[in-house]
Amino acid sequence: MEPRVLIAKRAAMELENGQLVNLGFGMPTQASNYLPDGVKVMFHAENGVFGVGPRPKTSEATADMTNAGSEPVTLLPGSAIMDLATSLGAMRSGLLDVTILGALEVDQLGNIANWAVNRNGKWWPGIGGAMDLCYGTKKVIACLMHADKSGESKIMKKCTLPLTGKNCVSTIITDKAVFEVGEKVLILKEHAPGVSLEEIQRLTDADFVVADTFCEMKLD
């Protein structure tokens, strides 16, 4: 299974019936394609939409109806469109049950860095709404590749990039594993199909303990 699809499918398994869910830019937006049978949630896009529906056919897409990543969306019955200020207010208010965010790094304290990398001495692309989501949402799930292209861990003892949120992440989902954030240490809950504990240990900078229930990643 393609790693990004695996991450999106596993993230969707975290969702429960009746929740109000924000999907962040990138991989998280794909989680809506893999909702478990019988689970109905309302998706929120930070640019000002509650009730985001499935991706439309190309012939039916319109530039006036998109998510925060400028991807075309449809609207479900009961949906609402609002200005950005109102949407950000909802994000800060505690209304959202879950947000699924992409990440550049996460660490064993539940910190997340997802807004900037240093290129030619400048931090970019810049801060979006993720900071509001980190502090206004009941549960924050971080989705990312376990290691970068050179094989260096992105699951850190301490994030090296500028933080988006501190001590806010509760669950980390990668192409190799699922962790819960414990008390200054990660708890390894699941491994991806075909991935060994030894591989996870080799690719993980953060300190972690293995849960008694450690098992293969749940994808259906």
C-alpha positions in Angstrom: 0.0 0.0 0.0 1.3 3.5 -0.9 2.6 5.0 2.4 0.4 8.2 2.2 -2.7 6.1 1.6 -1.8 3.9 4.6 -1.4 6.9 6.8 -4.7 8.4 5.7 -6.6 5.1 6.1 -5.2 4.6 9.6 -6.1 8.2 10.6 -9.7 7.7 9.5 -9.9 4.8 11.9 -9.5 7.3 14.8 -12.8 9.0 14.0 -16.0 8.2 15.7 -19.6 8.7 14.8 -21.0 12.2 15.4 -17.6 14.0 15.7 -16.8 17.4 14.2 -13.5 17.0 12.5 -10.9 19.3 10.9 -8.7 17.9 8.2 -5.4 19.8 7.7 -3.6 20.5 4.5 -2.0 17.5 2.6 -2.3 13.9 3.7 -5.0 14.6 6.3 -7.5 15.7 3.6 -7.4 12.1 2.2 -8.7 10.6 5.5 -12.3 11.5 4.4 -12.0 8.9 1.6 -11.5 6.1 4.1 -14.2 6.5 6.8 -15.1 3.2 8.4 -18.5 1.8 7.6 -21.3 3.3 9.7 -19.2 6.3 10.9 -20.7 9.7 10.1 -18.8 12.8 11.0 -19.0 16.5 9.9 -15.7 17.7 8.3 -14.5 21.3 8.7 -12.1 23.2 6.4 -10.4 26.1 8.1 -11.0 28.5 5.1 -14.6 28.5 6.2 -16.7 25.4 5.5 -18.6 23.1 7.8 -20.0 20.0 6.1 -17.3 19.3 3.5 -18.4 16.4 1.2 -16.6 14.1 -1.2 -14.3 15.4 -3.9 -16.4 16.2 -7.0 -15.9 14.9 -10.5 -13.5 17.1 -12.5 -16.3 18.3 -14.7 -18.3 19.4 -11.6 -15.5 21.1 -9.7 -15.6 24.9 -9.1 -12.9 27.2 -7.9 -15.4 28.8 -5.6 -15.8 25.7 -3.5 -12.5 24.4 -2.0 -10.9 23.2 1.1 -7.9 25.0 2.8 -5.5 23.3 0.3 -7.5 24.7 -2.6 -8.7 21.2 -3.5 -12.3 21.1 -4.9 -15.0 19.9 -2.5 -18.7 19.3 -2.4 -21.1 20.4 0.3 -23.4 18.0 2.2 -26.9 18.8 3.4 -26.8 21.1 6.4 -23.4 22.5 5.5 -22.4 26.1 6.2 -20.0 28.6 4.5 -18.5 31.5 6.5 -15.8 34.1 6.4 -12.3 33.1 7.6 -12.6 35.1 10.9 -15.7 33.2 11.9 -14.1 29.9 11.0 -11.0 30.7 13.0 -13.2 31.7 15.9 -14.9 28.3 15.8 -11.4 26.6 15.7 -10.3 28.4 18.8 -13.6 27.9 20.8 -13.3 24.2 21.5 -16.1 23.2 19.1 -13.9 20.8 17.2 -13.6 17.2 18.5 -10.6 16.2 16.4 -8.1 17.7 14.1 -5.8 15.7 11.8 -2.6 17.6 11.0 0.3 17.0 8.7 3.7 17.5 10.4 7.3 18.1 9.6 8.4 16.9 13.0 6.8 15.7 16.3 8.4 14.8 19.6 7.9 12.7 22.7 6.4 15.7 24.6 3.5 16.0 22.1 5.0 19.0 20.4 4.4 19.5 16.7 6.2 21.5 14.0 4.4 21.9 10.7 4.6 25.4 9.5 8.1 26.2 8.3 11.4 25.0 7.1 14.5 27.1 6.6 15.5 27.6 3.0 18.2 30.0 2.0 18.0 31.6 5.4 14.3 32.2 5.4 11.5 30.4 7.2 8.6 29.5 4.9 5.9 28.9 3.7 4.4 30.6 6.8 1.9 30.2 9.6 -1.7 29.1 8.8 -4.5 28.0 11.0 -2.7 25.1 12.6 -1.7 27.0 15.7 -5.4 27.8 16.4 -6.3 24.1 15.9 -3.6 22.9 18.2 -5.1 24.8 21.1 -8.8 24.8 20.3 -9.3 21.1 19.5 -10.0 18.3 22.0 -7.8 15.8 20.1 -4.9 16.5 17.8 -3.6 13.7 15.6 -0.3 14.2 13.7 0.3 12.4 10.4 3.7 12.3 8.8 6.3 10.0 7.2 8.4 8.4 9.9 11.8 9.5 8.4 12.9 12.0 5.8 14.4 11.2 2.4 17.9 10.7 3.9 16.5 8.3 6.5 16.7 10.7 9.5 13.9 10.3 12.0 11.1 12.8 12.1 9.8 11.4 15.4 12.1 13.3 17.7 13.2 13.6 21.3 12.8 17.3 20.8 11.6 19.1 17.7 14.3 21.1 15.9 12.0 23.2 13.8 9.8 26.1 15.0 6.9 24.8 16.9 3.2 25.0 15.8 1.9 23.7 19.2 3.3 22.5 22.5 2.2 19.4 24.4 -0.9 19.2 22.2 -0.6 16.0 20.1 -2.2 12.9 21.5 -1.7 10.4 18.6 1.1 10.1 16.0 0.5 8.1 12.8 3.4 7.4 10.4 4.0 5.0 7.5 5.7 2.7 10.1 3.8 2.9 13.3 1.2 4.4 15.6 2.2 6.1 18.9 0.3 7.6 21.7 1.9 10.4 23.6 2.5 9.5 27.2 4.2 11.2 30.1 7.4 12.5 28.4 7.7 9.3 26.4 5.9 7.8 23.4 3.9 4.5 23.6 4.2 2.3 20.6 0.8 0.9 19.9 0.9 -0.5 16.4 3.3 -1.3 13.5 2.5 -1.1 9.8 2.2 -4.3 7.8 5.6 -5.8 7.2 7.4 -3.4 9.6 9.4 -4.9 12.5 9.9 -3.5 15.9 13.6 -3.4 15.2 13.0 -1.2 12.1 10.9 1.2 14.2 13.6 1.4 16.9 16.2 2.2 14.2 14.2 4.9 12.6 12.9 6.6 15.8 14.9 9.3 17.6 12.3 9.7 20.4 12.2 7.6 23.5 9.3 5.1 23.5 8.0 2.1 25.3 6.1 -0.8 23.7 2.5 -1.3 24.7 1.4 -4.6 26.0 -1.2 -4.6 23.2 1.3 -3.9 20.5 0.0 -5.3 17.2 -0.3 -4.7 13.5 -1.8 -1.5 12.3 -5.6 -1.6 12.2 -6.8 -0.5 8.7 -10.4 -1.8 8.6 
